[in-house]
Amino acid sequence: MLVDQIHNIRIAFSDYGTPYCFSITALKNGIEKPSDYSEKKIESIEKRTNDEIAKKEAAEKKNNEKVKTPNIIFVQLESHFDITQVKGISFNKDPLENFHKYMKGYSSGQLSMPSYGAGTANSEFETITGMNLDHFGAAEYPYKTVLQDTTTESMATVLKSYGYTAHAIHNNSAAFYDRDLVFSQLGFDTFTTKESMNIKKWTENGWAKDLILTSCINDSLDSTENQDYIYCISVQGHGDYPTTEIIENPEITVNGIEDEALRNKYTYYANQVYQMDQFVGRLVKSLEKRNEETILVMYGDHLPSLEIEDNDLTYGNKYETSYFIWDNMNLKKEDGVIEAYDLGSEILDKCNIHNGIMNSFHQTRKGTKNYQKDMKELQYDMLYGKRYIWNQENPFKATDITFGIKDLVVTKAYETEDSVFIVGDNFTNYCEVSVGDMQINTTYHNEHLLEVSKKDLKDGDTFTVSIISKAPRVLRTSNAYIYKEKNEN
């Protein structure tokens, strides 16, 4: 049998061999043109959707239900799932106390993801665009293929038509999975990454801890007067998980695993998700204090790579992670299994927001005959076809995305015998001083102080401070400042 759907490329290379995996991933990309694709077909799908949306809106009007525009926040937690659902293991205390509390009190359940053990960007793709990756090539990452040079509809574009500002946040590098390019294609206005964060706490194997994300989310909310859509991607739970014991006096201990190496992996992972759970609790408390209508969706992007199979789980599906939907709007609690590509439309339906091609399609066609077939038709038309759905013209333009929320500001420069110290605000460890096109070797001291060698700055030089990613790419630049040497006379 020839496998044409691959959900974890690393495992697939081991299972099916290098020649086959290389061939299928190289030759099969994009969405295959449906045999009955035509303008008439797209029009028929659109008409059916529009007719059903008209009925929904008429019923809402009759019941005096209005469009709600709360802040909408998605937090995608790296490699997060309910570890207490693994059979045969136990813990000294609940590692997911907050997550369990909010699952019990608010809409919650299992989220069906497109990948296992890896593939964060594909989980994002489905939840942001509403598109099903099953219709793409085997092991394809649309971030690396079609979205390199194509814009499309997304949750960001749908909500921006209601006056929202769209923010992306990730406590890892801007260029990871080419997000610095792709989020512009998807309509985001700002993108805050580790390069513009002052991260002080890191995991034992070098990933940023998620605690920093609470302030980043609140800074994004504070940056505008209107409503905000935030898509935040966590990184703390990222593998690989060490087979040796590297955490001294772990808060969470694991019982029921005889193999020492595997037990060490679980112990490391359990302590990361425990700390991630503390972030979950702090974030919700901070949102409760804001007194703004808000919907917060929290979920894992995929299971961790811990050799977990379906029969190891009490719920029996390694492609499902847990989610909850917190709100301060008294929304009805509704539990169940949701496909990742349907998650956004579920949230917007709670707000009586029905515009957008994929959003309205999911809200009216889920579970109906030819649901997947017609979904593939729409996805092909929007990304690869004639774009009949938009009168043959892509209406979306890439945004001029702003990196970070806070401005870089230079307020002062003073010299010592060997150095020039630059004073300002919102500096990070990724800041470099530049004179014209020439970058100067820069030492970061704190968010208000940088240092360069006195020999690299001359009297009258105009310099700026920039945040630079490893890509390399200039993400943000300060005001220009003219350096004046101290007059000894």
N, C-alpha and C positions, 0 to 999 in steps of 0.2 A: 504494500500500500504506500502511496506517495502522499506525504504530509504536506498540505499547502497552507496551514496556519501554524505559525511558530510564535509562542508567547514568551519565551525566554531563550534568546539566541545562544547564550553560553551553554545552557543545558542541551539545546538542540544540537550543537556541534558535537557534543559527547554522544548523544543518542543516535543521531542519523549520519554522522560522519562529515568531514570537511568538504569533500567534493560536492555532495548533494546540497549541503547548506550554503556553500559559496555560490553554487549555480542558481538555486532558487531565489536567494536574496539579491543576486546581481541582475537576474533576468526578469523577475516579477516585482515591479514597483507600480504604484499608482492604482487606480481603479479601472478594471476592465470595462470597456464600453458595453453597456447592456444591448442585447440584440434588438430590442424594440425601442431604443432611444430615439426620440424625435420631439419636435416642438409640440406636437399634438399631445404626446404622452405627458410631457411636463405640465402642459396646460390643464390636463385632466386631473393630475395629482394636486395641482394648485387650487383648482376649482373645488375639489372635494374637501380640501383643508379649509379653504375660505368659507365654504358653506357651513361647516361644523363650528368654526370660530364665531361666525355670525350668530348661530344658535346659542353658544356659550355667552356671548356678550349680551344678547337679548335677555337671557335668564338672569344674568347678573344685574342688569338694569332694572328688571322687574323686582328683584329682591333688594334693590338699592345698595348693591355692592359696588364700591368704587375701586379704582386702581390705587394700590398702596405703593409707596416709594420709600421703603426703609433703606438704611445702609445694608448692603448685602456683602457678607464676608465669607469666603471659602478658605479654609486652612487645610492643606493637604499634608498630612504627617508622614514623613519618610519611613517606609517599611513598618508601618504601625498596624497592628491588629490586636484582637483580644487574646493575649497570650494565655489567659486563664482557661481558654477553650481547648488547649492541647491536652489530650488524654494522658493520664498517668503521671503528670507533674503537679507539684504544689509549691506554694511560696510562703514565706514567713508572715507576709501581709499582702493585702491587695495592691498590686503594682499600678492598677488603673482605677483608683478610688474615684477620682473626679469624672473620668469618662463614663464609668458605670452609673454614677449619680445622674449625669445629664441624659444618658440613654434611658434611664428609668423615668425621668420627669418630662422628657420632650420626645418629639418624633424621632425614631431611631430604627436601626435594623442592620442589614447587611448590604454592602455596596459591591456589585459585580464588576470587577476590574478586568482590563484587557491583557494583563500580564501577571507573572508570578516571579518573585525573587529579584526582579529588576524591571526597568522600563518606566521610570517615573514620568518621563516626557510624554509617553503615550497615554498614561492616566490623565495627565493634564489636557492633552489634546481632546480626548473624548468629553471631559467635563466642561471645557471652555467652548468647544465648537458644536457639541451635540451630535457629532459624527461617529459612526461605528467603525472601528478599525478592522473588523472582520471583512470589510469590503475592500481593503487595501492589500498590498502585496505581503507575502510572508515576512514576518519580523521587520516590517517597514516602520521607520520613524518619520512621519510627515514633517516633523521639525527639520529633518535633514534632507528632505526631498522637495515636495511641492511647495511648502511654505517658505522655502528659500527665496522664491521670486514671485509668489502669488499671495495676494491678500484675500481674506474671506470674512464672512459673517461670524460673529462670536458673541458670547455673553456680553463682552465689553461694548460691541457696536449696538447691540439691542438696547442695553441700558443707557448708553449715551444719548439715545434719542429721547430719553426721559429726563435729561439734564444731569445725569451721573458723570462723575469723573472716575476713570478706570485706572487702578493702581495694581502693579505686580510687585511682590516682595519675595526675596529668596536669600537665605543666609549662606549662600555659596556664590561662586564667581558668576559674573554677568554672562560670560561666554559659554558656560556649561550648557550643552545641547543647543548652542547658538541662540539662546533665549534673547540675547541683546538685539538680535535681528528679528526673530520670530514674534516677539511680543509687540513689536512695532507693526508687523503684518496683521496681527490680531486686534489692533486698535487700542492698545493700552497707552495711557498718557504718561505715566511715570513707572519707573522700575527701580526699586531699591534693592541693592545687592550687598554682599559682604564688603565690597570695596568702599561703600559709603556708610558702613556701620563701624562702630567702635566695639568690636567683639572682645570680651575679656575672658570668657570661659569656653574651653574647648574639650572635646571628648579625649579619652586616652589614645585614640587612634587618629586624632587630628581633624575631626569635623566640628563645626561651630555648634554650640549648644543653642537650643531653641528659646531660651529665656529672653534673648535679645528681641525676639519677634513681637512681644507685647508692646514695647515702646514704638517699634516701627509701624505697627498697625494703627496705634493711636496717633502717631505723627501724621500718617496719611489721612486719617479722619479729621485731624485738626487743620490740615492744609487747605481745606475748602469749606465754603459755607453751605453748599448744596450736598446732596446725597453722594455716597461713594460706593463703588463696587471694588472690592479688594480680593485679589487672588494671591494667597500666600503659600509658599512652598517651603516646608521645613527640611532640615538635613540631618538632625542629630542622630536619628536611628539608622543611618547608613552603615552598610557593611564595608569590608569584611569583618567578621566577628572573631576575636582572637581565641585560639585554642588553649592558650595559657592563662593563668590567673593574673590579671593586671590591675584589678581594682582592689585597693586595700580596704578592708572593712566595708564590704558592699551593704547598702541599705536593704537590698532585696536578695534573699538567698533562695536557691532553687533545690527542690528535693524530687527524687523519683527518676533521676537519670544516672545510670551506672557509669557510662563512658565518660571519663574525666574531660577529654577534649570537648565533647558535645556539651557537657554540663558547664564548662567554662564559657562556651559560646552563649548558651542560654542565660547565664548569670550576667554577662556583659550586656546582652540585649535587654534583659529584664530591667536592669538598672538605668539604661538609657530611656526606655519607655516610661519608667517611673518618673524620671526627671521631666520628660515630655509631658506627662500627666500633670505635674506641678505647673507647667506652663499653661496647660489647658485651663486649670482652675484660676490662675492669675488673670488670664485673658478674659474669661467670662466675668470675673469680679470687676475688672476695669471697664468693661462694656456696660455693666449694670449701673455704674456710677455716672455714665455719660448723659443719661436721660434723653437719648435719641432712639427712635424706633430702629431696631436692628434685627437682622436674621444672620445667625452664625452657623455655618455648616463645617463640621470637622470630621475627617475620615482618613484612613490610611490609603496610600497609593498602591500598595501591593504587599503581600506577605514578605517577611524577611527570608533570606537564603539560609534556612536552618534545617534543611533536609525534611521539610514537612510535606506529607502527602495527605490526600483526602481522608484516608482512614485514621489519621492521627488527630483529626479535629472532631469535636462533638457535633458540629454542624455540617461536616463532610464535604467542604468545597474550598480548595486552596486558592481559588480565584476571588474569594469574597473577603472583604475587610469590614470592620464595623464603622458605623457613622451615627452621629446625632445632629439634630437641627434645633439649636437653641434660639429662642426669640423672646422679646419682651412685649409682644403684641397679642398675647393670649390666643395664638394659633392653635387649632385643634391638633391633638396628638394623633399621628397616623404612623403606624409602624409597618415595616415590610422590607422586601428585597427590591433594590433599585439598580438598574443598569447605569454605569458611569455616564454614558452618553445621554441618559434621560434625567440625570440629577438636576441640571440647570433648569430644564423645563418644569420639573416638579416644584422648584423654588419659585419660579416666575408665576406659575399657576396659582400659588398661594397668594400672590400679590395682584392677581387678575391682570397680569401682563401677558398679552398673547401675540405681540408682533414678532417678526423674525421668522425666516423660512423654517429652520430646523425646530425652533421652539414651538411654533404653532403646529407643525407636523406631528411632533411627539405628543402634544397635548390632545390631539384629536384622533390620531391613528394608532396609538399604542395598543397592541393586542388584536388589531383588526386584520382581515385578510390582506395579504401582499404588503404587510408593514415593512419587512426587511427589503423586499424587492423594490418597493417604491422609494425607500430610504436610499438605497444604492443609486437609483436613478437621479435623485436630487443631489447626492454627493458628487456624482460624476459630472452633472451639469454645472454645479457651482465651481468645481476645481479644475475640470479637464475638458468639459464640453463647450457648447455654444453659449452657455449662460442664458438660456431661454427664460429662466425664472426671473431674470433681471433685465428683460428686453435686450439681451445680447450685449450688455455692457456691465462690467464689474463696477458697482457703485462705491467700493471701499478703497480708500487711499491709505498707504502706510503712514503712521503717525510719526511726528518728529518727537520721539520719546525723550523724556527728561529722566536722567539717572539720579536717583536720590530725591529726597524731599527738601532737605535743608541746603541753603546756599553756602558755598565756600566764601569766606570773607577774610581779607587781609586788612588789618587795622594799623599795623606798626612793624617796623624793622629796626633792630638795634644791633650794634656790633660789639664784640669783645676782641681780644688780641688776635684770635685765630678764626673766629666764626661770626656769622651773621645769624641772629635769631629772628624768626618771623612769627609775629603774633597775630592771632585771628580766631575764627570760629569754625567748628565742624570739620577740622582736619582729621584724617584717618591714616592708617599705616600704609595706604596705597597712594598717598599724596607725593607729587614730585613738583619741584620748583623749576620753571622754565623761563629762559630769556630768549624771546623770539622762538625759533624752532629748536633751540638747544636745551636739552634737559640737564639739570644740575643734580649731582648726587645729593640726596636729601635724607636727613635723619628725622624720624618722627619721635617726638617726646610725649605729646598728649594732644587732645583735640583742639588745644589753643596754641600749641608751640611746635615749630619746626626749626631745624638747624641746617645751614649749608656752610661750606668753607668760604672764608673771607676772600680767598683768591678767585672764587668763581663769580663774584658779584662786584661790579665796578660802579663808581659814582655816576649817577644818571641812568643806570640800567633800569629798564621797565621789565618787571617780572610778573608772572602769574603763578598760582598754585593750581594744579590739576589732579583729579583722581584718575588713575590710569589702571586699566585691567591688564591681566597677563596676555591678552589676545595678540598684541597690545591695542588698546583703544582708549582714547580720551573720553571719559564718561561725563566729567563735569569740570568747569574751570571757574576760578575766582575772578574778582575784579582785578584790573591791572594796578600795579603799585610801583612808584618810582623810588628807587633806592638812593638815599643820600648818605655819603660817608660822613662820619663825625668830623667836625672841623676842630683840629687840635688848637687853633689860635683862639 
